Protein backbone atom coordinates (compact mmCIF):
# COMPACT_ATOMS: atom_id res chain seq x y z
CA UNK A 1 0.00 0.00 0.00
CA UNK A 2 1.35 3.42 -0.95
CA UNK A 3 1.82 6.25 1.54
CA UNK A 4 -1.09 8.11 -0.06
CA UNK A 5 -3.39 5.12 0.39
CA UNK A 6 -2.35 4.77 4.00
CA UNK A 7 -3.11 8.43 4.56
CA UNK A 8 -6.58 8.01 3.07
CA UNK A 9 -7.22 4.90 5.15
CA UNK A 10 -6.46 6.78 8.35
CA UNK A 11 -8.99 9.42 7.40
CA UNK A 12 -6.47 12.21 7.15
CA UNK A 13 -7.74 14.98 4.92
CA UNK A 14 -6.09 15.39 1.55
CA UNK A 15 -5.45 18.93 0.37
CA UNK A 16 -4.29 20.20 -2.97
CA UNK A 17 -4.28 23.36 -5.03
CA UNK A 18 -6.33 23.67 -8.16
CA UNK A 19 -4.46 24.63 -11.30
CA UNK A 20 -5.24 28.14 -12.56
CA UNK A 21 -6.99 26.57 -15.56
CA UNK A 22 -9.62 24.98 -13.32
CA UNK A 23 -10.87 28.19 -11.75
CA UNK A 24 -12.05 30.98 -14.07
CA UNK A 25 -11.02 34.59 -13.39
CA UNK A 26 -8.28 35.01 -10.82
CA UNK A 27 -8.70 33.66 -7.30
CA UNK A 28 -5.70 34.23 -5.04
CA UNK A 29 -6.29 31.17 -2.87
CA UNK A 30 -8.15 27.99 -3.69
CA UNK A 31 -7.77 24.81 -1.73
CA UNK A 32 -9.75 21.60 -1.93
CA UNK A 33 -9.94 18.47 0.17
CA UNK A 34 -11.62 15.10 0.22
CA UNK A 35 -12.17 12.53 2.95
CA UNK A 36 -12.70 8.77 2.56
CA UNK A 37 -16.18 7.40 3.34
CA UNK A 38 -17.14 6.84 6.96
CA UNK A 39 -18.13 3.41 8.19
CA UNK A 40 -21.80 2.56 7.96
CA UNK A 41 -24.05 3.37 10.88
CA UNK A 42 -26.93 1.24 12.12
CA UNK A 43 -29.22 2.64 9.42
CA UNK A 44 -26.78 1.71 6.66
CA UNK A 45 -25.74 5.33 6.09
CA UNK A 46 -22.15 6.26 5.31
CA UNK A 47 -20.83 9.73 4.52
CA UNK A 48 -18.19 11.00 2.14
CA UNK A 49 -17.24 14.68 2.32
CA UNK A 50 -15.22 17.10 0.24
CA UNK A 51 -14.71 20.84 0.23
CA UNK A 52 -13.31 23.88 -1.49
CA UNK A 53 -12.20 27.20 0.01
CA UNK A 54 -11.70 29.95 -2.55
CA UNK A 55 -10.54 33.49 -1.81
CA UNK A 56 -12.08 34.81 -5.01
CA UNK A 57 -11.42 38.46 -5.79
CA UNK A 58 -11.32 39.52 -2.14
CA UNK A 59 -8.05 40.84 -0.74
CA UNK A 60 -8.16 38.41 2.19
CA UNK A 61 -9.38 34.88 2.84
CA UNK A 62 -11.56 34.91 5.95
CA UNK A 63 -13.53 31.66 5.57
CA UNK A 64 -12.76 28.47 7.47
CA UNK A 65 -14.14 24.96 6.95
CA UNK A 66 -14.07 22.08 9.42
CA UNK A 67 -14.53 18.42 8.51
CA UNK A 68 -14.58 15.81 11.28
CA UNK A 69 -15.98 12.50 10.03
CA UNK A 70 -16.44 9.40 12.14
CA UNK A 71 -14.31 8.25 13.96
CA UNK A 72 -12.24 11.44 14.10
CA UNK A 73 -15.10 13.34 15.72
CA UNK A 74 -15.31 10.87 18.61
CA UNK A 75 -11.55 10.97 19.00
CA UNK A 76 -11.62 14.78 19.19
CA UNK A 77 -14.48 15.07 21.68
CA UNK A 78 -13.57 11.87 23.58
CA UNK A 79 -17.06 10.37 23.53
CA UNK A 80 -17.53 6.68 22.79
CA UNK A 81 -21.08 5.41 23.19
CA UNK A 82 -21.30 3.19 20.12
CA UNK A 83 -22.91 5.86 17.93
CA UNK A 84 -21.54 6.93 14.56
CA UNK A 85 -21.04 10.70 14.62
CA UNK A 86 -19.62 13.21 12.15
CA UNK A 87 -19.36 17.00 12.24
CA UNK A 88 -19.00 19.45 9.35
CA UNK A 89 -19.04 23.25 9.38
CA UNK A 90 -18.37 26.42 7.40
CA UNK A 91 -17.43 29.65 9.17
CA UNK A 92 -17.59 32.83 7.09
CA UNK A 93 -15.44 35.38 8.89
CA UNK A 94 -15.40 39.15 8.56
CA UNK A 95 -13.13 41.92 9.89
CA UNK A 96 -10.41 39.29 10.06
CA UNK A 97 -10.19 35.53 10.42
CA UNK A 98 -9.51 35.25 14.17
CA UNK A 99 -13.09 34.48 15.19
CA UNK A 100 -13.61 31.95 12.40
CA UNK A 101 -10.42 30.12 13.42
CA UNK A 102 -11.56 30.20 17.04
CA UNK A 103 -14.78 28.49 16.00
CA UNK A 104 -12.86 25.73 14.21
CA UNK A 105 -11.01 25.07 17.46
CA UNK A 106 -13.94 25.24 19.87
CA UNK A 107 -17.47 24.83 18.46
CA UNK A 108 -17.43 21.02 18.11
CA UNK A 109 -15.93 20.66 21.59
CA UNK A 110 -18.45 23.02 23.20
CA UNK A 111 -21.30 21.08 21.61
CA UNK A 112 -20.00 17.76 22.94
CA UNK A 113 -19.38 19.20 26.41
CA UNK A 114 -22.91 20.47 26.76
CA UNK A 115 -24.98 18.65 29.37
CA UNK A 116 -27.71 17.93 26.81
CA UNK A 117 -25.42 16.31 24.25
CA UNK A 118 -26.52 12.70 24.76
CA UNK A 119 -30.16 13.59 25.52
CA UNK A 120 -31.04 16.39 23.09
CA UNK A 121 -28.63 16.83 20.17
CA UNK A 122 -30.37 19.93 18.82
CA UNK A 123 -30.26 21.75 22.14
CA UNK A 124 -26.59 20.84 22.58
CA UNK A 125 -25.72 22.29 19.17
CA UNK A 126 -27.50 25.56 20.02
CA UNK A 127 -25.86 25.74 23.45
CA UNK A 128 -22.44 24.95 21.99
CA UNK A 129 -22.63 27.82 19.53
CA UNK A 130 -23.81 30.23 22.23
CA UNK A 131 -21.00 29.09 24.53
CA UNK A 132 -18.45 29.71 21.78
CA UNK A 133 -19.68 33.26 21.29
CA UNK A 134 -19.64 33.91 25.04
CA UNK A 135 -16.13 32.48 25.51
CA UNK A 136 -14.72 34.36 22.53
CA UNK A 137 -16.25 37.64 23.73
CA UNK A 138 -14.99 37.08 27.27
CA UNK A 139 -11.48 36.42 25.96
CA UNK A 140 -11.51 39.58 23.86
CA UNK A 141 -12.60 41.71 26.81
CA UNK A 142 -9.88 40.15 28.97
CA UNK A 143 -7.42 41.49 26.40
CA UNK A 144 -9.08 44.93 26.63
CA UNK A 145 -10.35 44.65 23.07
CA UNK A 146 -13.41 46.77 22.34
CA UNK A 147 -13.87 45.45 18.82
CA UNK A 148 -13.24 42.05 17.30
CA UNK A 149 -13.67 40.05 14.16
CA UNK A 150 -16.81 38.00 13.75
CA UNK A 151 -18.16 35.09 11.76
CA UNK A 152 -21.31 33.44 10.57
CA UNK A 153 -21.65 29.70 11.10
CA UNK A 154 -23.37 26.76 9.50
CA UNK A 155 -22.76 23.52 11.38
CA UNK A 156 -24.02 19.97 10.93
CA UNK A 157 -23.88 17.05 13.34
CA UNK A 158 -24.73 13.53 12.19
CA UNK A 159 -25.52 10.83 14.72
CA UNK A 160 -26.02 7.87 12.42
CA UNK A 161 -28.98 9.03 10.27
CA UNK A 162 -30.11 11.79 12.63
CA UNK A 163 -28.94 15.14 11.30
CA UNK A 164 -28.94 18.43 13.20
CA UNK A 165 -28.02 21.64 11.42
CA UNK A 166 -27.77 25.12 12.91
CA UNK A 167 -26.91 28.52 11.51
CA UNK A 168 -25.85 31.88 12.85
CA UNK A 169 -25.97 34.43 10.04
CA UNK A 170 -26.34 33.81 6.31
CA UNK A 171 -24.34 30.65 5.67
CA UNK A 172 -26.78 27.90 4.67
CA UNK A 173 -27.46 24.16 4.66
CA UNK A 174 -29.35 22.61 1.74
CA UNK A 175 -30.35 18.95 1.45
CA UNK A 176 -31.07 17.11 -1.79
CA UNK A 177 -34.09 14.89 -1.19
CA UNK A 178 -34.99 12.90 -4.26
CA UNK A 179 -33.32 15.56 -6.39
CA UNK A 180 -35.31 18.41 -4.87
CA UNK A 181 -33.57 21.11 -2.82
CA UNK A 182 -34.72 21.36 0.79
CA UNK A 183 -33.44 24.37 2.72
CA UNK A 184 -32.67 23.29 6.28
CA UNK A 185 -31.76 26.78 7.51
CA UNK A 186 -33.18 30.29 7.15
CA UNK A 187 -30.61 33.06 6.60
CA UNK A 188 -30.35 35.72 9.30
CA UNK A 189 -30.43 38.62 6.85
CA UNK A 190 -31.26 42.11 8.17
CA UNK A 191 -34.22 42.28 5.79
CA UNK A 192 -35.94 39.23 7.31
CA UNK A 193 -39.26 40.54 8.72
CA UNK A 194 -38.68 39.22 12.24
CA UNK A 195 -35.15 40.65 12.28
CA UNK A 196 -36.39 44.06 11.10
CA UNK A 197 -38.97 44.05 13.88
CA UNK A 198 -36.41 43.05 16.51
CA UNK A 199 -33.80 45.57 15.36
CA UNK A 200 -36.33 48.40 15.08
CA UNK A 201 -37.66 47.71 18.57
CA UNK A 202 -34.13 48.28 19.91
CA UNK A 203 -33.76 51.61 18.10
CA UNK A 204 -31.72 50.28 15.20
CA UNK A 205 -32.47 50.63 11.53
CA UNK A 206 -32.14 48.46 8.46
CA UNK A 207 -31.05 49.98 5.17
CA UNK A 208 -28.64 50.02 2.26
CA UNK A 209 -26.42 52.77 3.63
CA UNK A 210 -26.58 54.77 6.85
CA UNK A 211 -27.95 57.80 5.00
CA UNK A 212 -30.61 55.70 3.30
CA UNK A 213 -31.34 53.53 6.35
CA UNK A 214 -35.00 52.86 6.79
CA UNK A 215 -37.36 50.87 8.93
CA UNK A 216 -38.86 48.08 6.81
CA UNK A 217 -41.80 47.82 9.18
CA UNK A 218 -43.07 51.29 8.22
CA UNK A 219 -41.69 51.44 4.67
CA UNK A 220 -44.58 52.25 2.25
CA UNK A 221 -45.42 49.53 -0.22
CA UNK A 222 -45.58 52.17 -2.95
CA UNK A 223 -41.90 53.10 -2.49
CA UNK A 224 -40.91 51.11 -5.61
CA UNK A 225 -37.66 52.95 -6.39
CA UNK A 226 -36.26 52.16 -2.94
CA UNK A 227 -37.41 48.56 -3.21
CA UNK A 228 -35.51 48.22 -6.48
CA UNK A 229 -32.36 49.42 -4.71
CA UNK A 230 -32.96 46.90 -1.94
CA UNK A 231 -33.19 44.11 -4.50
CA UNK A 232 -29.76 44.92 -5.92
CA UNK A 233 -27.77 45.85 -2.81
CA UNK A 234 -27.43 44.14 0.57
CA UNK A 235 -29.38 45.50 3.50
CA UNK A 236 -27.35 46.36 6.58
CA UNK A 237 -27.92 46.94 10.28
CA UNK A 238 -27.28 50.48 11.51
CA UNK A 239 -25.47 51.65 13.49
CA UNK A 240 -22.61 49.37 12.54
CA UNK A 241 -23.34 48.56 8.91
CA UNK A 242 -23.14 44.75 9.21
CA UNK A 243 -24.94 42.84 6.43
CA UNK A 244 -26.08 40.03 8.74
CA UNK A 245 -28.28 40.22 11.82
CA UNK A 246 -26.66 37.40 13.82
CA UNK A 247 -23.02 36.46 14.26
CA UNK A 248 -20.45 34.93 16.58
CA UNK A 249 -17.95 37.51 17.83
CA UNK A 250 -18.27 41.19 16.82
CA UNK A 251 -18.13 42.31 20.44
CA UNK A 252 -18.23 45.99 19.51
CA UNK A 253 -21.43 45.58 17.50
CA UNK A 254 -23.01 43.32 20.14
CA UNK A 255 -22.94 46.15 22.71
CA UNK A 256 -26.14 47.65 21.29
CA UNK A 257 -27.99 44.33 21.20
CA UNK A 258 -28.78 44.82 17.51
CA UNK A 259 -26.48 41.94 16.49
CA UNK A 260 -27.14 38.72 18.40
CA UNK A 261 -25.50 35.27 18.46
CA UNK A 262 -28.69 33.18 18.73
CA UNK A 263 -28.62 30.14 16.43
CA UNK A 264 -31.60 28.48 14.81
CA UNK A 265 -31.49 24.70 14.50
CA UNK A 266 -33.37 21.88 12.81
CA UNK A 267 -33.19 18.11 13.24
CA UNK A 268 -34.25 15.61 10.60
CA UNK A 269 -34.20 11.84 10.36
CA UNK A 270 -32.50 11.08 7.07
CA UNK A 271 -33.91 8.47 4.68
CA UNK A 272 -32.56 6.76 1.56
CA UNK A 273 -34.24 9.53 -0.48
CA UNK A 274 -31.65 11.96 0.91
CA UNK A 275 -28.62 12.12 -1.37
CA UNK A 276 -26.37 15.04 -0.49
CA UNK A 277 -25.99 17.85 2.04
CA UNK A 278 -24.42 21.15 0.97
CA UNK A 279 -23.00 23.65 3.46
CA UNK A 280 -21.86 26.96 2.00
CA UNK A 281 -21.26 30.59 2.79
CA UNK A 282 -23.16 33.47 1.20
CA UNK A 283 -20.52 33.73 -1.51
CA UNK A 284 -22.43 30.82 -3.07
CA UNK A 285 -26.01 31.71 -2.15
CA UNK A 286 -25.69 35.31 -3.35
CA UNK A 287 -25.60 34.01 -6.92
CA UNK A 288 -26.92 30.41 -6.87
CA UNK A 289 -30.34 29.14 -5.87
CA UNK A 290 -30.69 26.12 -3.61
CA UNK A 291 -31.83 24.02 -6.57
CA UNK A 292 -28.92 25.24 -8.71
CA UNK A 293 -26.45 23.98 -6.10
CA UNK A 294 -28.27 20.65 -5.73
CA UNK A 295 -28.37 20.09 -9.50
CA UNK A 296 -24.62 20.70 -9.74
CA UNK A 297 -23.87 18.41 -6.78
CA UNK A 298 -26.03 15.59 -8.18
CA UNK A 299 -23.88 15.51 -11.32
CA UNK A 300 -20.92 14.64 -9.10
CA UNK A 301 -22.35 12.16 -6.59
CA UNK A 302 -19.30 9.96 -7.06
CA UNK A 303 -16.94 12.64 -5.71
CA UNK A 304 -17.87 15.30 -3.11
CA UNK A 305 -14.68 17.24 -3.80
CA UNK A 306 -15.64 17.60 -7.47
CA UNK A 307 -19.15 18.59 -6.42
CA UNK A 308 -17.81 21.32 -4.14
CA UNK A 309 -15.44 22.60 -6.82
CA UNK A 310 -18.21 22.64 -9.43
CA UNK A 311 -20.51 24.65 -7.15
CA UNK A 312 -17.77 27.15 -6.32
CA UNK A 313 -16.68 27.51 -9.94
CA UNK A 314 -20.26 28.21 -10.99
CA UNK A 315 -20.68 30.85 -8.28
CA UNK A 316 -17.36 32.42 -9.29
CA UNK A 317 -18.35 32.51 -12.96
CA UNK A 318 -21.66 34.14 -12.06
CA UNK A 319 -19.79 37.01 -10.46
CA UNK A 320 -19.63 36.23 -6.75
CA UNK A 321 -17.43 38.90 -5.16
CA UNK A 322 -17.01 37.19 -1.79
CA UNK A 323 -14.88 34.36 -0.44
CA UNK A 324 -16.47 31.08 -1.51
CA UNK A 325 -16.45 27.99 0.71
CA UNK A 326 -18.43 24.81 0.14
CA UNK A 327 -18.62 21.51 2.02
CA UNK A 328 -20.47 18.72 0.21
CA UNK A 329 -21.43 15.53 2.05
CA UNK A 330 -22.56 12.59 -0.09
CA UNK A 331 -25.01 10.26 1.70
CA UNK A 332 -24.66 6.59 0.73
CA UNK A 333 -27.13 3.93 1.84
CA UNK A 334 -26.59 0.18 1.88
CA UNK A 335 -29.86 -0.76 3.56
CA UNK A 336 -33.24 0.55 2.48
CA UNK A 337 -35.05 1.51 5.65
CA UNK A 338 -38.00 3.86 5.72
CA UNK A 339 -38.08 6.68 8.25
CA UNK A 340 -39.88 9.94 8.78
CA UNK A 341 -38.68 13.53 9.03
CA UNK A 342 -38.91 15.09 12.42
C-alpha positions as CSV (number, residue, x, y, z in Angstrom):
1,X,0.0,0.0,0.0
2,X,1.4,3.4,-1.0
3,X,1.8,6.2,1.5
4,X,-1.1,8.1,-0.1
5,X,-3.4,5.1,0.4
6,X,-2.4,4.8,4.0
7,X,-3.1,8.4,4.6
8,X,-6.6,8.0,3.1
9,X,-7.2,4.9,5.2
10,X,-6.5,6.8,8.4
11,X,-9.0,9.4,7.4
12,X,-6.5,12.2,7.2
13,X,-7.7,15.0,4.9
14,X,-6.1,15.4,1.6
15,X,-5.4,18.9,0.4
16,X,-4.3,20.2,-3.0
17,X,-4.3,23.4,-5.0
18,X,-6.3,23.7,-8.2
19,X,-4.5,24.6,-11.3
20,X,-5.2,28.1,-12.6
21,X,-7.0,26.6,-15.6
22,X,-9.6,25.0,-13.3
23,X,-10.9,28.2,-11.8
24,X,-12.0,31.0,-14.1
25,X,-11.0,34.6,-13.4
26,X,-8.3,35.0,-10.8
27,X,-8.7,33.7,-7.3
28,X,-5.7,34.2,-5.0
29,X,-6.3,31.2,-2.9
30,X,-8.2,28.0,-3.7
31,X,-7.8,24.8,-1.7
32,X,-9.7,21.6,-1.9
33,X,-9.9,18.5,0.2
34,X,-11.6,15.1,0.2
35,X,-12.2,12.5,3.0
36,X,-12.7,8.8,2.6
37,X,-16.2,7.4,3.3
38,X,-17.1,6.8,7.0
39,X,-18.1,3.4,8.2
40,X,-21.8,2.6,8.0
41,X,-24.0,3.4,10.9
42,X,-26.9,1.2,12.1
43,X,-29.2,2.6,9.4
44,X,-26.8,1.7,6.7
45,X,-25.7,5.3,6.1
46,X,-22.2,6.3,5.3
47,X,-20.8,9.7,4.5
48,X,-18.2,11.0,2.1
49,X,-17.2,14.7,2.3
50,X,-15.2,17.1,0.2
51,X,-14.7,20.8,0.2
52,X,-13.3,23.9,-1.5
53,X,-12.2,27.2,0.0
54,X,-11.7,30.0,-2.6
55,X,-10.5,33.5,-1.8
56,X,-12.1,34.8,-5.0
57,X,-11.4,38.5,-5.8
58,X,-11.3,39.5,-2.1
59,X,-8.0,40.8,-0.7
60,X,-8.2,38.4,2.2
61,X,-9.4,34.9,2.8
62,X,-11.6,34.9,6.0
63,X,-13.5,31.7,5.6
64,X,-12.8,28.5,7.5
65,X,-14.1,25.0,7.0
66,X,-14.1,22.1,9.4
67,X,-14.5,18.4,8.5
68,X,-14.6,15.8,11.3
69,X,-16.0,12.5,10.0
70,X,-16.4,9.4,12.1
71,X,-14.3,8.2,14.0
72,X,-12.2,11.4,14.1
73,X,-15.1,13.3,15.7
74,X,-15.3,10.9,18.6
75,X,-11.6,11.0,19.0
76,X,-11.6,14.8,19.2
77,X,-14.5,15.1,21.7
78,X,-13.6,11.9,23.6
79,X,-17.1,10.4,23.5
80,X,-17.5,6.7,22.8
81,X,-21.1,5.4,23.2
82,X,-21.3,3.2,20.1
83,X,-22.9,5.9,17.9
84,X,-21.5,6.9,14.6
85,X,-21.0,10.7,14.6
86,X,-19.6,13.2,12.1
87,X,-19.4,17.0,12.2
88,X,-19.0,19.5,9.4
89,X,-19.0,23.3,9.4
90,X,-18.4,26.4,7.4
91,X,-17.4,29.7,9.2
92,X,-17.6,32.8,7.1
93,X,-15.4,35.4,8.9
94,X,-15.4,39.1,8.6
95,X,-13.1,41.9,9.9
96,X,-10.4,39.3,10.1
97,X,-10.2,35.5,10.4
98,X,-9.5,35.3,14.2
99,X,-13.1,34.5,15.2
100,X,-13.6,31.9,12.4
101,X,-10.4,30.1,13.4
102,X,-11.6,30.2,17.0
103,X,-14.8,28.5,16.0
104,X,-12.9,25.7,14.2
105,X,-11.0,25.1,17.5
106,X,-13.9,25.2,19.9
107,X,-17.5,24.8,18.5
108,X,-17.4,21.0,18.1
109,X,-15.9,20.7,21.6
110,X,-18.4,23.0,23.2
111,X,-21.3,21.1,21.6
112,X,-20.0,17.8,22.9
113,X,-19.4,19.2,26.4
114,X,-22.9,20.5,26.8
115,X,-25.0,18.7,29.4
116,X,-27.7,17.9,26.8
117,X,-25.4,16.3,24.2
118,X,-26.5,12.7,24.8
119,X,-30.2,13.6,25.5
120,X,-31.0,16.4,23.1
121,X,-28.6,16.8,20.2
122,X,-30.4,19.9,18.8
123,X,-30.3,21.8,22.1
124,X,-26.6,20.8,22.6
125,X,-25.7,22.3,19.2
126,X,-27.5,25.6,20.0
127,X,-25.9,25.7,23.4
128,X,-22.4,25.0,22.0
129,X,-22.6,27.8,19.5
130,X,-23.8,30.2,22.2
131,X,-21.0,29.1,24.5
132,X,-18.5,29.7,21.8
133,X,-19.7,33.3,21.3
134,X,-19.6,33.9,25.0
135,X,-16.1,32.5,25.5
136,X,-14.7,34.4,22.5
137,X,-16.2,37.6,23.7
138,X,-15.0,37.1,27.3
139,X,-11.5,36.4,26.0
140,X,-11.5,39.6,23.9
141,X,-12.6,41.7,26.8
142,X,-9.9,40.2,29.0
143,X,-7.4,41.5,26.4
144,X,-9.1,44.9,26.6
145,X,-10.3,44.7,23.1
146,X,-13.4,46.8,22.3
147,X,-13.9,45.4,18.8
148,X,-13.2,42.1,17.3
149,X,-13.7,40.1,14.2
150,X,-16.8,38.0,13.8
151,X,-18.2,35.1,11.8
152,X,-21.3,33.4,10.6
153,X,-21.6,29.7,11.1
154,X,-23.4,26.8,9.5
155,X,-22.8,23.5,11.4
156,X,-24.0,20.0,10.9
157,X,-23.9,17.0,13.3
158,X,-24.7,13.5,12.2
159,X,-25.5,10.8,14.7
160,X,-26.0,7.9,12.4
161,X,-29.0,9.0,10.3
162,X,-30.1,11.8,12.6
163,X,-28.9,15.1,11.3
164,X,-28.9,18.4,13.2
165,X,-28.0,21.6,11.4
166,X,-27.8,25.1,12.9
167,X,-26.9,28.5,11.5
168,X,-25.9,31.9,12.8
169,X,-26.0,34.4,10.0
170,X,-26.3,33.8,6.3
171,X,-24.3,30.7,5.7
172,X,-26.8,27.9,4.7
173,X,-27.5,24.2,4.7
174,X,-29.4,22.6,1.7
175,X,-30.4,19.0,1.4
176,X,-31.1,17.1,-1.8
177,X,-34.1,14.9,-1.2
178,X,-35.0,12.9,-4.3
179,X,-33.3,15.6,-6.4
180,X,-35.3,18.4,-4.9
181,X,-33.6,21.1,-2.8
182,X,-34.7,21.4,0.8
183,X,-33.4,24.4,2.7
184,X,-32.7,23.3,6.3
185,X,-31.8,26.8,7.5
186,X,-33.2,30.3,7.1
187,X,-30.6,33.1,6.6
188,X,-30.3,35.7,9.3
189,X,-30.4,38.6,6.9
190,X,-31.3,42.1,8.2
191,X,-34.2,42.3,5.8
192,X,-35.9,39.2,7.3
193,X,-39.3,40.5,8.7
194,X,-38.7,39.2,12.2
195,X,-35.2,40.6,12.3
196,X,-36.4,44.1,11.1
197,X,-39.0,44.0,13.9
198,X,-36.4,43.0,16.5
199,X,-33.8,45.6,15.4
200,X,-36.3,48.4,15.1
201,X,-37.7,47.7,18.6
202,X,-34.1,48.3,19.9
203,X,-33.8,51.6,18.1
204,X,-31.7,50.3,15.2
205,X,-32.5,50.6,11.5
206,X,-32.1,48.5,8.5
207,X,-31.0,50.0,5.2
208,X,-28.6,50.0,2.3
209,X,-26.4,52.8,3.6
210,X,-26.6,54.8,6.8
211,X,-27.9,57.8,5.0
212,X,-30.6,55.7,3.3
213,X,-31.3,53.5,6.3
214,X,-35.0,52.9,6.8
215,X,-37.4,50.9,8.9
216,X,-38.9,48.1,6.8
217,X,-41.8,47.8,9.2
218,X,-43.1,51.3,8.2
219,X,-41.7,51.4,4.7
220,X,-44.6,52.3,2.3
221,X,-45.4,49.5,-0.2
222,X,-45.6,52.2,-2.9
223,X,-41.9,53.1,-2.5
224,X,-40.9,51.1,-5.6
225,X,-37.7,52.9,-6.4
226,X,-36.3,52.2,-2.9
227,X,-37.4,48.6,-3.2
228,X,-35.5,48.2,-6.5
229,X,-32.4,49.4,-4.7
230,X,-33.0,46.9,-1.9
231,X,-33.2,44.1,-4.5
232,X,-29.8,44.9,-5.9
233,X,-27.8,45.9,-2.8
234,X,-27.4,44.1,0.6
235,X,-29.4,45.5,3.5
236,X,-27.3,46.4,6.6
237,X,-27.9,46.9,10.3
238,X,-27.3,50.5,11.5
239,X,-25.5,51.7,13.5
240,X,-22.6,49.4,12.5
241,X,-23.3,48.6,8.9
242,X,-23.1,44.7,9.2
243,X,-24.9,42.8,6.4
244,X,-26.1,40.0,8.7
245,X,-28.3,40.2,11.8
246,X,-26.7,37.4,13.8
247,X,-23.0,36.5,14.3
248,X,-20.5,34.9,16.6
249,X,-18.0,37.5,17.8
250,X,-18.3,41.2,16.8
251,X,-18.1,42.3,20.4
252,X,-18.2,46.0,19.5
253,X,-21.4,45.6,17.5
254,X,-23.0,43.3,20.1
255,X,-22.9,46.1,22.7
256,X,-26.1,47.7,21.3
257,X,-28.0,44.3,21.2
258,X,-28.8,44.8,17.5
259,X,-26.5,41.9,16.5
260,X,-27.1,38.7,18.4
261,X,-25.5,35.3,18.5
262,X,-28.7,33.2,18.7
263,X,-28.6,30.1,16.4
264,X,-31.6,28.5,14.8
265,X,-31.5,24.7,14.5
266,X,-33.4,21.9,12.8
267,X,-33.2,18.1,13.2
268,X,-34.3,15.6,10.6
269,X,-34.2,11.8,10.4
270,X,-32.5,11.1,7.1
271,X,-33.9,8.5,4.7
272,X,-32.6,6.8,1.6
273,X,-34.2,9.5,-0.5
274,X,-31.6,12.0,0.9
275,X,-28.6,12.1,-1.4
276,X,-26.4,15.0,-0.5
277,X,-26.0,17.8,2.0
278,X,-24.4,21.2,1.0
279,X,-23.0,23.6,3.5
280,X,-21.9,27.0,2.0
281,X,-21.3,30.6,2.8
282,X,-23.2,33.5,1.2
283,X,-20.5,33.7,-1.5
284,X,-22.4,30.8,-3.1
285,X,-26.0,31.7,-2.1
286,X,-25.7,35.3,-3.3
287,X,-25.6,34.0,-6.9
288,X,-26.9,30.4,-6.9
289,X,-30.3,29.1,-5.9
290,X,-30.7,26.1,-3.6
291,X,-31.8,24.0,-6.6
292,X,-28.9,25.2,-8.7
293,X,-26.5,24.0,-6.1
294,X,-28.3,20.6,-5.7
295,X,-28.4,20.1,-9.5
296,X,-24.6,20.7,-9.7
297,X,-23.9,18.4,-6.8
298,X,-26.0,15.6,-8.2
299,X,-23.9,15.5,-11.3
300,X,-20.9,14.6,-9.1
301,X,-22.3,12.2,-6.6
302,X,-19.3,10.0,-7.1
303,X,-16.9,12.6,-5.7
304,X,-17.9,15.3,-3.1
305,X,-14.7,17.2,-3.8
306,X,-15.6,17.6,-7.5
307,X,-19.1,18.6,-6.4
308,X,-17.8,21.3,-4.1
309,X,-15.4,22.6,-6.8
310,X,-18.2,22.6,-9.4
311,X,-20.5,24.7,-7.2
312,X,-17.8,27.2,-6.3
313,X,-16.7,27.5,-9.9
314,X,-20.3,28.2,-11.0
315,X,-20.7,30.8,-8.3
316,X,-17.4,32.4,-9.3
317,X,-18.4,32.5,-13.0
318,X,-21.7,34.1,-12.1
319,X,-19.8,37.0,-10.5
320,X,-19.6,36.2,-6.7
321,X,-17.4,38.9,-5.2
322,X,-17.0,37.2,-1.8
323,X,-14.9,34.4,-0.4
324,X,-16.5,31.1,-1.5
325,X,-16.5,28.0,0.7
326,X,-18.4,24.8,0.1
327,X,-18.6,21.5,2.0
328,X,-20.5,18.7,0.2
329,X,-21.4,15.5,2.0
330,X,-22.6,12.6,-0.1
331,X,-25.0,10.3,1.7
332,X,-24.7,6.6,0.7
333,X,-27.1,3.9,1.8
334,X,-26.6,0.2,1.9
335,X,-29.9,-0.8,3.6
336,X,-33.2,0.6,2.5
337,X,-35.1,1.5,5.6
338,X,-38.0,3.9,5.7
339,X,-38.1,6.7,8.3
340,X,-39.9,9.9,8.8
341,X,-38.7,13.5,9.0
342,X,-38.9,15.1,12.4
